[in-house]
Amino acid sequence: DAGVIQSPRHEVTEMGQEVTLRCKPISGHDYLFWYRQTMMRGLELLIYFNNNVPIDDSGMPEDRFSAKMPNASFSTLKIQPSEPRDSAVYFCASSPRGHREKLFFGSGTQLSVL
Amino acid sequence: AQKITQTQPGMFVQEKEAVTLDCTYDTSDPSYGLFWYKQPSSGEMIFLIYQGSYDQQNATEGRYSLNFQKARKSANLVISASQLGDSAMYFCAMREGLRETSGSRLTFGEGTQLTVNP
């Protein structure tokens, strides 16, 4: 059974460029989450979806960040324009209905904005 | 105010021994859930164990158990019979509210780096 799949694994870009992170949740999971991990702030929830609908995006830091979930098997997190302070590991996670406690995380995307 | 506190930045344990990782939490919500996750050096986050605030018994999952002391607001993770593969960062987390509609915002602690020595 495939886990949560994120791509790319690593992304290096220059300030001002657009960055798109991708996530394929586990099939059948109703919830999808985007987290960001930094040394200074730890793990932060950016946004989560339930049945493809954004439920809570209060953790999205700025208008430069946007997330979409066009269908149950795909989500994107876009940063435009990117800034050096966006450098972090971005995790996607999914969980099944009735078992929101069991978040299954992807391997993360290490983003470096130069 | 910190909602989740992990006071041990690093812990060391000998292989085959048990180790306890500390976690205290702060909430005024009577309904909440407590979680532990493991993050090995490869980076992915792995769910280990969950305890609901109304659960009567301490949660157990294989070699992992959660020592839940509600009055003290602590949710320590106990790993029995440590293995070399247990070396990783361990995060305690909390979600306030248990209903399906109460949201899914997890608050994470800063983590404890566990090293298992052979």
Interface residues (C-beta under 8 A of the other chain):
Chain A: Y31 F33 G42 L43 L45 Y48 I55 D56 G59 V89 F91 A93 S95 R97 G98 R100 E101 K102 L103 F104 F105 G106 S107 G108 Q110
Chain B: G33 F35 Y37 S42 G43 E44 M45 I46 F47 Y50 G52 F91 A93 R95 E100 G103 S104 R105 L106 F108 G109 E110 G111
